[in-house]
Amino acid sequence: MTNQMITAQGLTKTFRSKGQAVEAVRPLDLAVAEGELVAFLGPNGAGKSTTLRMLTTLLPPSAGEATVAGCDIRSDAAGVRRRIGYVGQGNSAGHTQRVRDELLAQGAFYGLGRRETRVRADELIESLELGQVAGRTVQALSGGQKRRLDIALGLIHRPALLFLDEPSTGLDPHSRANLWEHIVDLRRATGTTIFLTTHYLDEADQLAERVMVMDHGAVIADDTATALKSSLAGDRVTLSFATATDAAVAAARIGGEVEPGDARTVAVVERDGSRALPRWIRELGDVDLEVVGATHRQPTLDDVFLALTGRSLREEAAHAQPAEAEGADAHSATVAA
Amino acid sequence: MSTIDATARPTGFVRDTAAVFVRESRPLVRDPFSVVFSLVQPLVFLGLFGPLLIGASGGDVAGTLQWFVPGILVMVALFGTASTGANLLFEMQTGSHERTLVAPLSRSALLVGRALKEVVPLVIQGTIVVLVAVPFGFRVDVPGLVAGLAVLAVFGIGFGALSYALALACRNRDWMFWMVHQTLLFPLMILSGMLLPLEDGPEWMQVAAAINPLSYLVDAERALLGGDFADPSVFGGVIAAAATCAIGVIVGVRSMRRAR
């Protein structure tokens, strides 16, 4: 039997804010096996980071149980800390520190010997492409370099389980792609179990084998990205016609809907669109309805989120405040407590 | 279900403290000039306030320096350590402090290692101030200077720890840190007799000075740098420094233990 890396039963976090109880994480059950790469996907404020902060011993849960790497997060926080790597949302290296120095300090924090730390630091500098900047102070690094350093710091003690909180937030597309490559390489080379949170659909899609969708403090779906897409969303097919009348008749025949913005186009959501499309064209041709154009699109995780919540994650991300509402809440709540 | 092997090794308070101390000291070793930079303020007082003091008192240059330089040393210790919490404040706002909270480090070590680091710049800066004053006629007793710096170091650890505790309490409110910092620092400085003698001040000021640990420290430094180990003020200064250190470390460790 494979080891369970993370288990949780009824893990809950309630913050008190202005006399009102806010349920940041509703009773949550989790099981992540050794070697899995899991993404926690959801909008800002969904409770992803709060869950992560509980699992990494940064925040005590209000209720429930959890074990991480076999250690109880309440009674053996020290055991958890010795077994996990954690890369938080912010940049975790000191601004006035030099890159290599910070890795050496991190090695000492994890009780590695001096020589071992030096070897490990140089290994990470090489594998995360930090060689050019190893002697520079952290404040001189680019966003992508800082983020790679954060990951190097999280890996100094070769943890079997790595937590990544919003790993690519704030990076340009090139640096993001580069970071993903590093994460995938790391996983291939070491088999590290990775648990990450993200509000980027493409990040979850590209990186994770398993996606847990979180919204309003609860996990509302948990499966592989492919399975989620095929079971919840289905392909999106559109058919265009010469007239609005043709479109209306066709919509009734094949069970689609006329597009609100374009009366001559019919949209259908179908499990397997690529097979259905030629069949529909044939059927409609039999009753003299000529299809003049057609599109077929695979579902995205955004379609999944839309199907689950009625809201689009992509639009929420565009409207979201850049400030981390979730983190700020967590802070003010602990002050009040 | 079995436990995954730990990949970090168990450490203890001493090793953790050493690791934190080494991390905090590295930027200083890499860029020693940063120590000199924070000397600007005390040197300005020495160079611009000193001559005024000499003129106003009507005393000779060497005699006035003998009175004034020990006060400047206390100023170095006070201002240097009071703002050190700002570094932690900044690291709390990035993810740096959080990273150390997830690491298997003792919380007390996170505070004590940082506070101990304060000793290094303090001793270097104090020595530079004395060296600058010597050509102008300041006579220094070397064993007295060593003892004086040691007392200041003990005070600095405590005051630095209090600055960290303030940073932990302020979290993301920088303005609050600097407001408390400014509100406390100047009254503490003036009511210590560091710059001007308080004997000529009104009675309430003398009462305030009597409860200000810094005034005991200033008197002790004046005696020590003159080589007068037997002066009763030395005892008072040692007690004031030790008390600041004890209170600072206790308050600081308590704040760090509660840190999230």
Contacts between the chains, C-beta under 8 A, distances in Angstrom:
chain1	res1	chain2	res2	distance
A	3	B	1	6.6
A	3	B	2	5.9
A	3	B	4	6.5
A	4	B	1	5.2
A	5	B	4	7.0
A	7	B	1	7.3
A	34	B	4	7.5
A	56	B	102	5.5
A	57	B	102	7.0
A	58	B	98	6.8
A	58	B	101	6.2
A	58	B	102	6.4
A	58	B	260	6.0
A	59	B	260	6.3
A	67	B	1	7.2
A	69	B	3	7.0
A	69	B	4	4.0
A	70	B	1	6.3
A	70	B	2	6.1
A	70	B	3	3.2
A	70	B	4	5.2
A	71	B	3	6.5
A	78	B	104	5.8
A	79	B	3	7.6
A	79	B	6	6.9
A	81	B	8	7.5
A	81	B	102	6.1
A	81	B	103	6.5
A	81	B	104	4.2
A	82	B	6	4.0
A	82	B	7	7.3
A	82	B	8	4.1
A	82	B	9	7.9
A	82	B	10	7.3
A	82	B	104	4.6
A	83	B	4	5.5
A	83	B	5	7.6
A	83	B	6	5.1
A	83	B	7	6.6
A	83	B	8	7.5
A	84	B	102	7.5
A	86	B	99	7.2
A	86	B	102	4.3
A	88	B	95	4.2
A	88	B	98	5.0
A	88	B	99	6.6
A	88	B	102	7.7
A	89	B	95	6.4
A	90	B	93	7.6
A	90	B	94	4.8
A	90	B	95	2.9
A	90	B	96	7.6
A	90	B	98	6.9
A	91	B	94	5.0
A	91	B	95	5.7
A	91	B	96	7.4
A	92	B	94	7.1
A	92	B	95	4.0
A	92	B	96	5.4
A	92	B	98	6.9
A	92	B	99	3.9
A	93	B	96	6.4
A	94	B	23	7.7
A	94	B	27	7.6
A	94	B	91	6.1
A	94	B	96	5.1
A	95	B	90	7.0
A	95	B	94	7.2
A	96	B	27	4.3
A	96	B	31	7.8
A	97	B	23	7.4
A	97	B	26	6.5
A	97	B	27	6.0
A	98	B	26	7.4
A	98	B	27	7.9
A	98	B	30	6.1
A	101	B	23	7.7
A	101	B	26	4.8
A	101	B	27	8.0
A	101	B	30	7.3
A	102	B	23	7.7
A	105	B	19	6.7
A	105	B	22	6.7
A	105	B	23	3.7
A	105	B	26	7.2
A	106	B	99	7.8
A	106	B	103	7.4
A	108	B	15	7.9
A	108	B	18	7.8
A	108	B	19	3.7
A	108	B	22	6.7
A	108	B	23	7.5
A	109	B	16	7.6
A	109	B	19	5.6
A	109	B	20	8.0
A	109	B	23	8.0
A	109	B	100	6.8
A	109	B	103	4.3
A	109	B	104	7.4
A	109	B	105	5.5
A	110	B	7	7.7
A	110	B	8	3.8
A	110	B	9	7.1
A	110	B	103	6.5
A	110	B	104	6.6
A	111	B	8	5.4
A	111	B	9	3.3
A	111	B	10	6.3
A	111	B	11	4.3
A	111	B	15	7.2
A	111	B	104	7.2
A	112	B	8	7.6
A	112	B	9	6.8
A	137	B	27	7.8
A	150	B	95	7.3
A	153	B	99	6.5
A	157	B	7	4.5
A	157	B	8	4.6
A	158	B	7	5.0
A	159	B	7	5.5
A	160	B	4	4.9
A	160	B	5	7.3
A	160	B	7	6.8
A	161	B	4	7.0
A	328	B	172	7.8
A	330	B	260	7.7
A	331	B	171	6.0
A	331	B	172	6.6
A	331	B	260	7.8
A	334	B	260	5.0
A	335	B	171	6.8
